[in-house]
Amino acid sequence: MGGGRLIRFMILVLVVVLIWKVWDYSDLPVAEPPPNFQMSERESEAVEQKASSRQKEIEAGGKPQQILPLTSTQHEELEVAVYPPLRVEVYYEALCPDSRYFVMKQLSPAYEKLHQILNIAFIPYGKATTHEKDGKYTFECQHGQLECKANLVHACVTNVIKDEEKQLSVIHCMIDKNNQPMKAGQKCVEKYSENWENVESCVLSEKGASIMKHMGDMTNSLNPPVSFIPTITIDGSQDDQKHILQDLHKVLCKRYRGPKQPSCK
């Protein structure tokens, strides 16, 4: 058989085989929906959305979108803000009528409502003066030596009693009737279950005088200098003294930058 005839014969065989395969696959069943099948509108939309989403994935590189972890900056933005409490410093005198009124009528009620956002410090010195001789301190006070004694008891109370709420309670109690400083001190300290002997020891020792000297240094470092007692600072500022003395609660509500407190209207 010549080469040309052999090639023609092989082509003929391939054509016959191809025709046979086409005829054989035409008999396979075709996948059709079951009778009375109808896709709901919601299912149709879901299919279309899925197809559209898949198409976008393919266009983006064939990989589904990934949820990336938050960066450190994003974590910082999601952190809950922390607002520091307001620091209220009370520069006062134990026998001063205005100091007495402020502690009892302004500070105590405001603290009761806003204690969670306040830190209080008491500086019982006022317009006193400090004298030093032979390493020992003596004091002169605006309302006489009785006030110096009362200031000293107040100062030792703030040194011995660490709990802020108890400090205020004892000072509130003492300043109400402070004409007998030691007697009032013992009564009020023991009323709130604190140790009077520790306070008394402070009053009668050089430690008490050193604390009073420190109170004087704090008072004299104020800028502007005190011109009225009591003088109140809020976060170190003496601004708005008139309103502080008239309505401390309102001023504190206004100054606090954190969440609005329930008692603040």
C-alpha positions in Angstrom: 0.0 0.0 0.0 1.4 3.3 -1.0 2.2 6.1 1.5 -0.7 8.3 0.2 -3.3 5.6 0.4 -2.1 4.7 4.0 -2.6 8.3 5.1 -6.1 8.5 3.5 -7.1 5.2 5.2 -6.0 6.5 8.7 -7.9 9.7 8.3 -11.0 7.7 7.3 -10.7 5.6 10.5 -10.3 8.7 12.7 -13.5 10.3 11.2 -15.5 7.1 11.8 -14.3 7.0 15.4 -15.2 10.7 16.0 -18.7 10.2 14.5 -19.2 7.2 16.8 -18.2 9.1 19.9 -20.6 12.1 19.2 -23.5 9.7 18.6 -22.6 7.8 21.9 -22.6 11.0 24.1 -25.8 12.4 22.6 -27.7 9.6 24.5 -26.5 10.7 27.9 -29.3 12.2 30.2 -29.5 16.0 30.5 -29.9 17.5 34.1 -33.2 19.2 34.2 -35.2 20.8 37.1 -37.9 18.7 38.6 -41.4 19.1 37.4 -43.2 22.3 38.5 -39.9 23.7 39.8 -39.8 27.5 40.2 -37.1 29.5 42.0 -38.4 32.0 44.5 -37.5 35.7 44.1 -35.4 35.6 47.3 -33.5 32.5 46.1 -32.9 34.1 42.8 -31.5 37.3 44.3 -29.3 35.2 46.6 -27.9 33.3 43.6 -27.3 36.5 41.7 -25.6 38.1 44.7 -23.4 35.0 45.2 -22.4 35.0 41.5 -21.7 38.8 41.6 -19.6 38.4 44.7 -17.6 35.5 43.1 -17.0 37.5 40.0 -15.6 40.4 42.1 -13.3 37.9 43.8 -12.1 36.6 40.5 -11.5 40.1 39.2 -9.5 40.9 42.4 -7.3 38.0 41.9 -9.3 34.9 42.4 -9.2 35.0 46.3 -12.0 35.9 48.6 -11.7 39.1 50.6 -10.0 38.6 54.0 -10.8 40.3 57.3 -7.5 41.8 58.4 -6.6 42.2 62.1 -6.8 45.7 63.6 -3.6 47.7 63.6 -2.1 49.0 66.9 -3.4 52.5 66.0 -6.9 51.2 65.4 -6.8 49.3 68.8 -5.8 52.6 70.5 -8.8 54.4 68.9 -11.1 51.7 70.2 -9.8 52.0 73.8 -12.2 53.5 76.3 -11.0 57.0 77.3 -9.9 57.4 80.9 -10.6 60.7 82.6 -8.6 61.5 85.7 -10.5 62.7 88.8 -10.6 66.4 89.7 -8.1 67.3 92.4 -9.6 69.8 94.9 -7.3 71.5 97.3 -8.9 73.4 100.2 -6.7 76.1 101.8 -8.5 77.0 105.0 -8.4 77.9 108.7 -9.9 75.8 111.4 -11.7 78.8 113.2 -12.6 80.7 110.1 -16.4 81.1 109.7 -16.1 81.1 105.9 -14.0 78.0 106.0 -16.5 76.3 108.3 -19.4 77.2 105.9 -17.5 76.0 102.8 -16.6 72.6 104.3 -20.1 71.9 105.8 -22.4 73.5 103.1 -20.4 73.1 99.9 -17.6 70.6 100.1 -19.4 67.8 102.0 -22.6 67.8 99.9 -20.6 68.0 96.6 -18.3 65.1 97.7 -21.3 63.0 98.6 -22.6 63.3 95.0 -19.3 63.4 93.1 -16.9 61.4 95.3 -16.1 59.0 92.4 -14.5 61.9 90.3 -12.8 63.8 93.1 -9.5 63.7 95.0 -9.5 66.1 98.0 -6.6 67.6 99.9 -6.8 69.8 103.0 -4.3 72.5 103.8 -5.2 74.0 107.2 -3.0 77.1 107.4 -4.6 80.1 105.8 -3.0 83.5 106.6 -0.8 82.1 109.4 3.0 82.8 109.5 5.8 80.3 110.4 8.7 81.2 112.6 11.8 79.0 113.0 14.2 79.1 116.0 16.8 76.6 116.9 15.4 74.1 114.4 11.9 74.4 115.9 8.8 75.9 114.3 6.2 78.1 115.9 3.2 79.7 114.3 1.0 82.8 114.4 -2.5 82.5 113.1 -5.2 84.9 112.0 -7.6 84.0 114.8 -5.0 83.5 117.5 -3.1 80.6 119.1 -6.3 78.6 119.6 -6.6 78.5 115.8 -3.0 77.4 115.5 -3.8 74.5 117.8 -6.9 73.6 115.8 -5.0 73.8 112.5 -2.4 71.5 113.9 -5.1 68.9 114.9 -6.6 69.1 111.4 -3.1 68.7 109.8 -2.4 65.6 111.9 -5.8 64.1 111.1 -5.0 64.4 107.3 -1.6 62.7 108.0 -2.8 59.9 110.2 -6.1 59.1 108.5 -5.5 57.9 104.9 -9.0 57.3 103.8 -10.2 60.4 102.0 -13.9 60.0 102.9 -13.1 59.6 106.6 -10.7 62.6 106.4 -13.6 64.8 105.2 -16.0 63.3 107.8 -13.7 64.0 110.7 -12.8 67.5 109.5 -16.5 68.3 108.9 -17.2 67.1 112.5 -14.3 69.1 114.1 -14.8 72.4 112.2 -18.4 72.5 113.4 -17.3 73.2 117.0 -13.6 73.8 117.1 -13.2 76.0 120.2 -11.7 73.0 122.1 -9.4 71.5 119.4 -8.1 68.5 121.3 -11.5 67.6 122.7 -13.3 68.0 119.4 -10.5 66.1 117.7 -10.8 63.1 120.0 -14.6 63.0 119.8 -14.6 63.2 116.0 -11.7 60.8 115.3 -13.2 58.2 117.6 -16.7 58.7 116.1 -15.3 57.4 112.8 -13.5 54.5 114.5 -10.0 55.9 114.1 -7.1 55.9 116.6 -7.0 59.2 118.5 -3.7 58.3 120.2 -1.9 58.4 116.8 -3.4 61.8 116.0 -2.6 63.1 119.5 1.0 61.9 119.3 1.4 63.8 116.0 0.0 67.0 117.5 2.3 66.9 120.5 5.5 66.0 118.6 7.8 67.8 116.2 6.2 65.8 113.5 3.1 67.9 113.8 5.0 71.1 113.6 6.9 69.9 110.5 3.5 69.0 108.8 2.2 72.5 109.7 5.4 74.1 108.2 4.8 72.1 105.0 1.1 73.3 104.9 2.5 76.9 105.1 4.9 76.2 102.3 2.1 74.9 100.1 -0.1 77.9 100.9 2.7 80.5 100.3 3.5 78.9 97.0 0.1 79.7 95.5 0.1 82.0 92.6 -1.6 84.4 92.9 -1.1 84.5 96.7 -4.1 83.9 98.9 -6.2 87.0 99.6 -9.3 85.3 100.9 -9.8 82.2 103.1 -10.8 79.7 102.1 -9.1 79.5 98.7 -9.9 76.5 96.6 -7.9 75.2 93.7 -9.3 72.7 91.2 -6.5 70.9 89.3 -4.2 73.6 90.5 -6.3 76.5 89.2 -7.8 79.3 91.3 -10.1 80.4 88.6 -13.8 81.2 89.4 -13.4 81.4 93.2 -16.7 83.3 93.6 -18.7 80.5 92.0 -16.7 77.8 93.7 -17.6 79.2 97.1 -21.3 79.7 96.1 -22.0 76.4 94.2 -19.0 74.0 94.2 -21.1 71.1 92.8 -22.1 73.1 89.7 -18.5 74.2 89.1 -17.2 70.6 89.4 -19.8 69.3 87.0 -18.7 71.9 84.5 -15.0 71.2 85.0 -15.1 67.5 84.7 -14.4 66.2 81.2 -15.5 62.7 81.6 -19.0 61.2 81.4 -21.7 63.4 82.8 -22.4 62.4 86.4 -26.0 61.6 87.5 -26.3 64.6 89.9 -25.0 67.0 87.1 -27.9 68.6 85.2 
